[in-house]
């Protein structure tokens, strides 16, 4: 989570919403990492999670991220939770909850939906205070 927090801070410095994500391989090695880049790329899908998942799949040469872990500073939205399910991630670890758009238990629970063919383990609240502080500081300076 420390690396994800560093990436989130860097994204915030670039004017992006400060969210960072890391994909760990089955042995715990960092396969890929990213910060939000929606503004930079002009791409609505350029969430940190999506970018990290894409990079991890490229690194493995395989779309199935079996045994891998996504670590992200903010609870995934429906798009990112769907990508986690589709990529067959073993687990999703996140920091801050997102009461407005969270899809890992706050607003929706895509990751644990029994109707889907894959359900990653979900671990929440890891370094949530640091993640929340980054987000609050970012939005306070933009939306007084």
VEXBAVEX-849486 format. One record per atom (N, C-alpha, C): residue in one letter; chain; atom name; z, y, x. Coordinates in pm, 1 decimal. Atoms other than C-alpha are relative to their C-alpha. Layout:
  rest  kette  atom        zz        yy        xx
     a      A    CA         Z         Y         X
...
//
This chain:
  rest  kette  atom        zz        yy        xx
     x      A     N       0.0    -120.0      82.7
     x      A    CA       0.0       0.0       0.0
     x      A     C       0.0     125.2      86.3
     x      A     N      -3.6    -116.9     -88.6
     x      A    CA      57.8     232.3     293.6
     x      A     C    -141.2      48.9      29.7
     x      A     N     139.1     -38.4     -26.0
     x      A    CA    -313.7     227.6     379.0
     x      A     C     -62.7      60.1    -125.5
     x      A     N      54.5     -53.3     125.6
     x      A    CA    -406.3     282.7      13.3
     x      A     C      50.3     141.8     -25.0
     x      A     N     -55.9    -135.0      15.5
     x      A    CA    -172.2     584.0       2.1
     x      A     C     -65.5      99.2      95.6
     x      A     N      69.7     -87.2     -96.1
     x      A    CA    -334.2     727.6     316.7
     x      A     C    -139.1      34.0     -49.8
     x      A     N     133.9     -22.7      53.5
     x      A    CA    -677.8     686.1     160.2
     x      A     C       4.0      91.5    -122.4
     x      A     N     -16.2     -86.9     116.8
     x      A    CA    -554.8     848.4    -161.3
     x      A     C      21.0     144.6      44.1
     x      A     N     -25.3    -135.9     -50.6
     x      A    CA    -423.1    1149.0      32.6
     x      A     C    -128.5      61.1      55.0
     x      A     N     126.7     -49.3     -54.2
     x      A    CA    -756.7    1181.3     214.7
     x      A     C     -97.0      36.8    -112.6
     x      A     N      86.6     -30.6     114.8
     x      A    CA    -943.7    1166.4    -117.4
     x      A     C      42.2     132.1     -63.5
     x      A     N     -50.6    -124.5      56.6
     x      A    CA    -721.6    1442.5    -253.7
     x      A     C     -39.7     121.0      82.9
     x      A     N      40.3    -109.6     -89.3
     x      A    CA    -797.2    1658.5      50.1
     x      A     C    -147.7      33.2     -15.3
     x      A     N     143.6     -21.9      22.3
     x      A    CA   -1169.0    1617.9     -29.7
     x      A     C     -28.5      51.6    -140.7
     x      A     N      18.8     -46.6     136.2
     x      A    CA   -1110.5    1736.0    -386.9
     x      A     C     -17.7    -110.8    -101.7
     x      A     N       7.0     115.7      89.6
     x      A    CA   -1116.8    1387.5    -535.4
     x      A     C     138.7     -26.9     -57.2
     x      A     N    -128.9      45.1      51.7
     x      A    CA    -842.5    1252.2    -760.3
     x      A     C      56.4     -97.1     103.5
     x      A     N     -53.5      78.2    -111.3
     x      A    CA    -609.4    1096.6    -501.2
     x      A     C      38.9    -143.7     -37.3
     x      A     N     -19.8     142.8      22.3
     x      A    CA    -651.3     725.0    -553.6
     x      A     C     -61.8     -73.2     117.6
     x      A     N      48.7      81.4    -110.6
     x      A    CA    -688.0     474.5    -272.3
     x      A     C      11.8    -147.0     -34.8
     x      A     N       0.2     143.6      27.3
     x      A    CA    -767.6     103.8    -279.6
     x      A     C     -33.6     -77.6     126.1
     x      A     N      22.4      90.3    -113.0
     x      A    CA    -764.6    -181.7     -30.2
     x      A     C     -17.7    -139.7     -56.6
     x      A     N      13.6     141.2      35.0
     x      A    CA    -891.8    -537.4     -67.5
     x      A     C      42.2     -80.6     121.3
     x      A     N     -50.6      89.1    -104.1
     x      A    CA    -701.9    -794.5     134.4
     x      A     C     -60.3    -137.7     -18.7
     x      A     N      52.6     135.7       5.8
     x      A    CA    -852.2   -1130.9     221.2
     x      A     C     111.0     -99.5     -25.7
     x      A     N     -99.4     103.4      27.7
     x      A    CA    -676.9   -1460.2     149.3
     x      A     C     110.8     -11.2     104.8
     x      A     N     -99.9       6.5    -107.1
     x      A    CA    -496.0   -1440.6     484.6
     x      A     C      74.5     132.0      19.2
     x      A     N     -67.3    -129.1      -8.0
     x      A    CA    -384.0   -1080.8     426.2
     x      A     C     -70.9     103.3      84.3
     x      A     N      75.7     -95.4     -80.5
     x      A    CA    -645.6    -916.3     646.3
     x      A     C     -71.5     100.3     -89.3
     x      A     N      70.8    -103.5      75.8
     x      A    CA    -804.7    -589.7     530.9
     x      A     C    -149.1     -29.8       6.1
     x      A     N     144.4      22.6       9.3
     x      A    CA   -1156.5    -665.6     410.8
     x      A     C     -74.5     129.9     -23.7
     x      A     N      66.8    -124.7      36.0
     x      A    CA   -1237.1    -323.7     269.6
     x      A     C     102.7      98.3     -53.1
     x      A     N     -88.2    -104.4      52.2
     x      A    CA   -1080.7       5.5     171.8
     x      A     C     -85.2     119.8     -40.3
     x      A     N      73.7    -117.7      46.7
     x      A    CA   -1185.1     321.0      -8.2
     x      A     C      93.7      94.2     -73.7
     x      A     N     -63.7     -99.3      84.0
     x      A    CA   -1070.4     639.4    -173.3
     x      A     C     -99.3      39.5    -108.0
     x      A     N      90.8     -47.7     104.7
     x      A    CA   -1214.9     792.5    -489.3
     x      A     C    -111.4      84.4      60.5
     x      A     N     113.8     -78.9     -46.4
     x      A    CA   -1561.8     942.8    -437.0
     x      A     C     -89.9      44.2    -114.6
     x      A     N      81.9     -39.4     115.0
     x      A    CA   -1678.0    1038.2    -785.8
     x      A     C     -63.7     136.3      19.3
     x      A     N      52.6    -135.6     -20.3
     x      A    CA   -1716.1    1407.3    -702.1
     x      A     C     -98.5       3.0     116.3
     x      A     N      82.5       0.5    -120.8
     x      A    CA   -1859.1    1345.6    -356.1
     x      A     C    -136.6     -62.6     -24.8
     x      A     N     125.0      72.4      23.5
     x      A    CA   -2121.9    1096.9    -473.0
     x      A     C     -68.0      37.6    -131.2
     x      A     N      56.0     -30.7     131.1
     x      A    CA   -2174.3    1239.5    -821.6
     x      A     C     -20.9    -126.8     -81.3
     x      A     N      14.2     132.1      60.6
     x      A    CA   -2120.2     884.3    -945.2
     x      A     C     125.7     -31.1     -81.5
     x      A     N    -118.0      25.9      82.6
     x      A    CA   -1890.2     814.8   -1240.5
     x      A     C      66.1    -134.8      27.2
     x      A     N     -58.4     131.3     -31.4
     x      A    CA   -1836.3     458.3   -1115.7
     x      A     C      63.2      -5.6     138.6
     x      A     N     -49.3       0.3    -137.9
     x      A    CA   -1723.3     561.8    -766.8
     x      A     C     151.8      12.3       8.4
     x      A     N    -145.6      10.0     -10.1
     x      A    CA   -1357.4     483.3    -829.0
     x      A     C      33.3     -76.6     126.6
     x      A     N     -41.4      65.1    -124.3
     x      A    CA   -1167.7     366.2    -522.0
     x      A     C      -7.7    -152.2     -11.7
     x      A     N      -0.3     144.2      18.5
     x      A    CA   -1131.3      15.6    -666.2
     x      A     C    -141.0     -58.2       5.0
     x      A     N     137.9      48.7       4.6
     x      A    CA   -1502.5     -27.6    -736.0
     x      A     C     -61.0       2.4     139.4
     x      A     N      55.1     -10.7    -135.5
     x      A    CA   -1598.9      96.2    -389.8
     x      A     C      59.1    -105.4      92.9
     x      A     N     -64.9      99.8     -85.8
     x      A    CA   -1344.7    -131.4    -221.4
     x      A     C     -44.7    -141.3     -36.2
     x      A     N      45.6     132.7      42.8
     x      A    CA   -1448.6    -434.8    -429.0
     x      A     C    -142.2     -24.9      48.0
     x      A     N     138.5      14.4     -47.2
     x      A    CA   -1816.2    -375.7    -348.1
     x      A     C      -4.2     -25.5     151.2
     x      A     N      -1.8      14.8    -145.6
     x      A    CA   -1740.3    -339.6      23.3
     x      A     C      57.8    -135.4      40.9
     x      A     N     -58.7     130.8     -31.4
     x      A    CA   -1523.4    -653.4      24.3
     x      A     C    -100.4    -111.6     -26.9
     x      A     N     102.0     100.0      30.9
     x      A    CA   -1797.9    -855.2    -144.2
     x      A     C    -108.8      -0.2     107.5
     x      A     N     100.0      -9.3    -106.2
     x      A    CA   -2045.9    -728.0     114.8
     x      A     C      53.5     -60.4     129.5
     x      A     N     -60.7      53.4    -122.0
     x      A    CA   -1806.2    -816.1     397.6
     x      A     C       5.9    -152.4      -3.3
     x      A     N      -7.8     145.5      13.4
     x      A    CA   -1766.0   -1169.7     263.9
     x      A     C    -136.4     -64.9     -24.2
     x      A     N     131.1      54.6      34.4
     x      A    CA   -2130.1   -1206.1     163.1
     x      A     C       6.2     -83.8    -126.0
     x      A     N     -28.8      79.8     119.5
     x      A    CA   -2004.7   -1333.3    -171.1
     x      A     C      60.9      89.6    -106.3
     x      A     N     -58.0     -83.7     105.9
     x      A    CA   -1932.5   -1170.2    -506.8
     x      A     C     135.2     -50.5     -47.0
     x      A     N    -129.3      56.2      40.3
     x      A    CA   -1641.5   -1403.5    -573.6
     x      A     C     104.5      32.7     105.9
     x      A     N    -106.4     -38.3     -93.1
     x      A    CA   -1330.5   -1257.9    -412.5
     x      A     C     121.9     -90.1     -20.5
     x      A     N    -104.0     100.4      22.2
     x      A    CA   -1131.1   -1575.7    -463.6
     x      A     C     106.7       9.1     108.0
     x      A     N    -111.1      -6.7     -93.7
     x      A    CA    -788.6   -1555.5    -303.8
     x      A     C      30.1     138.9      53.7
     x      A     N     -17.2    -136.7     -50.6
     x      A    CA    -821.6   -1182.2    -238.5
     x      A     C      92.6      81.2     -91.5
     x      A     N     -92.2     -88.8      70.3
     x      A    CA    -584.0    -905.1    -343.5
     x      A     C     -52.7     142.9       3.6
     x      A     N      32.1    -142.2       9.6
     x      A    CA    -669.9    -556.4    -465.0
     x      A     C     131.3      76.4      -5.0
     x      A     N    -117.8     -86.7      -3.5
     x      A    CA    -403.3    -300.4    -373.0
     x      A     C     -49.5     140.7     -30.1
     x      A     N      48.5    -131.7      40.7
     x      A    CA    -445.5      35.5    -546.3
     x      A     C     118.3      87.7     -38.8
     x      A     N    -111.6     -91.8      22.3
     x      A    CA    -227.9     343.4    -581.8
     x      A     C      23.9      33.0    -146.9
     x      A     N     -11.0     -32.1     142.2
     x      A    CA    -294.8     390.3    -955.8
     x      A     C     -45.1    -120.2     -81.8
     x      A     N      37.0     108.6      91.4
     x      A    CA    -309.3     137.0   -1236.8
     x      A     C    -149.6       9.2     -32.2
     x      A     N     143.6      -2.6      26.7
     x      A    CA    -676.3      39.6   -1282.2
     x      A     C     -33.9      36.3    -144.6
     x      A     N      54.4     -32.0     131.1
     x      A    CA    -877.4     177.2   -1572.7
     x      A     C     -73.4    -124.0     -52.9
     x      A     N      69.2     116.1      57.5
     x      A    CA   -1079.3     -53.1   -1800.8
     x      A     C    -117.9     -43.9      86.6
     x      A     N     113.6      35.0     -84.5
     x      A    CA   -1385.3     -37.8   -1573.1
     x      A     C      46.9     -76.9     122.9
     x      A     N     -48.5      62.0    -123.4
     x      A    CA   -1187.5    -125.2   -1261.3
     x      A     C      71.3    -131.9     -26.6
     x      A     N     -63.8     126.3      37.4
     x      A    CA    -979.7    -390.2   -1436.2
     x      A     C    -106.5    -104.6     -30.4
     x      A     N     110.5      92.1      27.2
     x      A    CA   -1302.1    -545.7   -1562.5
     x      A     C     -65.8     -49.5     128.4
     x      A     N      58.0      39.6    -128.8
     x      A    CA   -1442.2    -545.6   -1209.5
     x      A     C      91.8     -97.9      73.0
     x      A     N     -95.7      92.2     -62.2
     x      A    CA   -1124.0    -715.3   -1085.5
     x      A     C     -11.7    -139.5     -60.6
     x      A     N      16.5     129.1      67.9
     x      A    CA   -1166.8    -988.9   -1345.7
     x      A     C    -132.5     -63.2      41.2
     x      A     N     132.8      53.8     -30.1
     x      A    CA   -1539.6   -1029.0   -1281.7
     x      A     C     -14.6     -46.0     144.3
     x      A     N      10.7      38.2    -141.6
     x      A    CA   -1493.4   -1049.8    -903.8
     x      A     C      94.8    -113.5      36.1
     x      A     N     -90.1     114.6     -17.6
     x      A    CA   -1230.8   -1322.8    -947.6
     x      A     C     112.1      26.3     101.0
     x      A     N    -113.1     -31.5     -87.2
     x      A    CA    -960.3   -1140.3    -752.9
     x      A     C     120.8     -84.0     -40.8
     x      A     N    -119.7      80.2      28.1
     x      A    CA    -642.9   -1346.2    -723.7
     x      A     C     112.2      85.3     -56.0
     x      A     N    -109.3     -85.9      46.4
     x      A    CA    -411.4   -1051.4    -775.7
     x      A     C     -39.5     146.7      14.1
     x      A     N      14.3    -145.3      -3.8
     x      A    CA    -397.7    -679.3    -840.1
     x      A     C     140.4      56.1      14.5
     x      A     N    -127.7     -64.8     -28.9
     x      A    CA    -111.3    -476.3    -694.5
     x      A     C     -24.1     149.8     -14.7
     x      A     N      20.0    -143.7      13.9
     x      A    CA     -71.9    -116.0    -802.0
     x      A     C     132.4      75.3       2.1
     x      A     N    -116.2     -86.8      -9.9
     x      A    CA     164.6     177.0    -764.3
     x      A     C      33.5      67.0    -131.2
     x      A     N     -31.3     -81.5     117.7
     x      A    CA     169.8     441.3   -1037.9
     x      A     C     -64.3     -56.5    -126.3
     x      A     N      59.4      38.0     127.9
     x      A    CA     118.5     355.0   -1402.6
     x      A     C     -83.6     115.0     -53.3
     x      A     N      87.4    -100.3      60.2
     x      A    CA    -149.6     537.6   -1598.7
     x      A     C       8.3     -14.1    -151.4
     x      A     N     -24.9       7.6     144.5
     x      A    CA     -28.4     594.6   -1953.1
     x      A     C    -121.7      42.7     -82.9
     x      A     N     115.8     -49.9      74.0
     x      A    CA    -358.3     763.7   -2049.9
     x      A     C    -121.3     -91.4       8.3
     x      A     N     120.3      81.8     -16.7
     x      A    CA    -612.5     512.8   -1916.9
     x      A     C      25.5    -135.1      66.5
     x      A     N     -32.2     123.4     -70.0
     x      A    CA    -430.0     217.3   -1761.8
     x      A     C     -39.1    -124.8     -76.5
     x      A     N      45.6     124.6      62.1
     x      A    CA    -574.4    -127.6   -1828.7
     x      A     C      65.6    -121.7      64.4
     x      A     N     -76.8     111.1     -57.4
     x      A    CA    -309.6    -339.5   -1655.4
     x      A     C     137.0      -7.4     -66.2
     x      A     N    -124.1      10.0      74.1
     x      A    CA     -44.2    -311.8   -1921.0
     x      A     C      46.7     127.8     -66.9
     x      A     N     -47.8    -125.8      58.7
     x      A    CA       5.3      58.2   -1999.8
     x      A     C     -65.2      30.1    -134.3
     x      A     N      72.5     -30.1     122.6
     x      A    CA    -263.3     134.8   -2256.9
     x      A     C     -70.2    -125.3     -51.7
     x      A     N      63.9     129.5      26.4
     x      A    CA    -463.2    -189.4   -2244.5
     x      A     C      53.5     -99.2     101.6
     x      A     N     -36.8     100.4     -99.4
     x      A    CA    -407.4    -515.3   -2062.0
     x      A     C    -117.5     -94.0      24.4
     x      A     N     121.5      75.8     -29.2
     x      A    CA    -752.2    -628.8   -1955.5
     x      A     C      28.7    -112.5      99.9
     x      A     N     -22.4      98.0    -106.3
     x      A    CA    -618.5    -811.7   -1650.5
     x      A     C      69.1    -127.2     -48.0
     x      A     N     -71.8     118.4      49.6
     x      A    CA    -401.5   -1047.8   -1855.1
     x      A     C     -48.3     -45.1    -137.4
     x      A     N      54.5      34.7     130.9
     x      A    CA    -620.6   -1081.2   -2163.8
     x      A     C     -40.4    -147.5      -1.4
     x      A     N      22.8     145.0       5.2
     x      A    CA    -619.5   -1451.0   -2254.6
     x      A     C    -139.4     -37.6     -48.9
     x      A     N     136.2      28.8      46.5
     x      A    CA    -966.2   -1422.3   -2406.7
     x      A     C     -99.6      -2.7     114.7
     x      A     N      90.4      -3.7    -115.2
     x      A    CA   -1117.2   -1370.7   -2060.9
     x      A     C      14.1    -127.9      82.4
     x      A     N       1.6     125.5     -76.1
     x      A    CA   -1207.9   -1653.8   -1826.0
     x      A     C      80.5       4.8     129.2
     x      A     N     -76.9     -12.7    -124.2
     x      A    CA   -1007.9   -1519.6   -1530.9
     x      A     C     107.7     105.4     -20.6
     x      A     N    -111.4     -94.3      12.0
     x      A    CA    -669.5   -1347.8   -1516.8
     x      A     C      72.3       8.3     133.8
     x      A     N     -71.3     -14.4    -126.6
     x      A    CA    -546.6   -1216.3   -1182.9
     x      A     C     149.4      24.3     -23.2
     x      A     N    -142.0     -34.7       1.5
     x      A    CA    -176.6   -1193.7   -1109.9
     x      A     C      10.3     151.5       9.9
     x      A     N     -18.3    -145.4      -2.9
     x      A    CA     -52.9    -836.9   -1165.6
     x      A     C     139.9      30.8      51.4
     x      A     N    -127.0     -46.4     -56.3
     x      A    CA     218.8    -674.6    -956.0
     x      A     C      -3.0     152.0      -6.8
     x      A     N       1.6    -145.3      20.9
     x      A    CA     308.1    -319.4   -1055.6
     x      A     C     121.0      67.4      62.8
     x      A     N    -112.6     -82.2     -43.7
     x      A    CA     529.7     -37.4    -934.6
     x      A     C      24.7       2.8     149.0
     x      A     N     -18.1       1.0    -144.7
     x      A    CA     479.2     -83.4    -560.4
     x      A     C     -24.8     141.3      54.7
     x      A     N       3.5    -137.2     -50.5
     x      A    CA     551.5     252.4    -394.1
     x      A     C     -51.5      96.8    -107.4
     x      A     N      46.1     -81.6     112.7
     x      A    CA     501.3     409.9    -735.6
     x      A     C      38.6     146.6      14.3
     x      A     N     -43.2    -138.1     -15.3
     x      A    CA     698.7     721.0    -648.1
     x      A     C     -95.9      78.6      89.0
     x      A     N      93.1     -68.2     -90.2
     x      A    CA     468.2     809.6    -358.8
     x      A     C    -135.6      20.3     -67.9
     x      A     N     127.8     -10.6      70.2
     x      A    CA     158.1     739.2    -568.3
     x      A     C       5.4     108.0    -107.4
     x      A     N     -16.6     -98.9     106.2
     x      A    CA     287.0     947.4    -858.1
     x      A     C       8.6     140.9      56.5
     x      A     N     -12.9    -131.7     -63.0
     x      A    CA     379.9    1235.5    -628.6
     x      A     C    -135.7      53.4      43.8
     x      A     N     134.4     -42.8     -41.3
     x      A    CA      27.4    1247.5    -481.9
     x      A     C     -79.9      50.9    -120.6
     x      A     N      76.4     -37.3     119.4
     x      A    CA    -124.9    1259.7    -829.8
     x      A     C      53.3     127.5     -64.3
     x      A     N     -58.7    -120.7      62.1
     x      A    CA     118.8    1516.4    -970.6
     x      A     C     -29.5     125.0      81.5
     x      A     N      27.4    -114.2     -86.8
     x      A    CA      76.5    1745.3    -670.9
     x      A     C    -145.4      43.6     -12.4
     x      A     N     142.4     -28.5      11.7
     x      A    CA    -300.8    1721.0    -695.2
     x      A     C     -30.0      74.5    -130.3
     x      A     N      31.9     -61.1     129.2
     x      A    CA    -315.3    1803.2   -1065.8
     x      A     C      74.5     129.4     -23.5
     x      A     N     -74.6    -125.6      13.5
     x      A    CA     -47.8    2074.5   -1046.1
     x      A     C     -75.3     114.6      66.0
     x      A     N      73.9    -105.0     -70.5
     x      A    CA    -262.0    2268.3    -798.8
     x      A     C    -131.8      32.7     -68.0
     x      A     N     129.0     -21.7      67.3
     x      A    CA    -571.9    2233.4   -1020.1
     x      A     C      13.7      40.4    -144.7
     x      A     N     -21.2     -28.7     141.3
     x      A    CA    -425.4    2262.2   -1368.4
     x      A     C     138.4      59.1     -19.1
     x      A     N    -134.1     -61.0       9.2
     x      A    CA    -136.7    2508.5   -1357.5
     x      A     C      53.0      11.0    -141.2
//
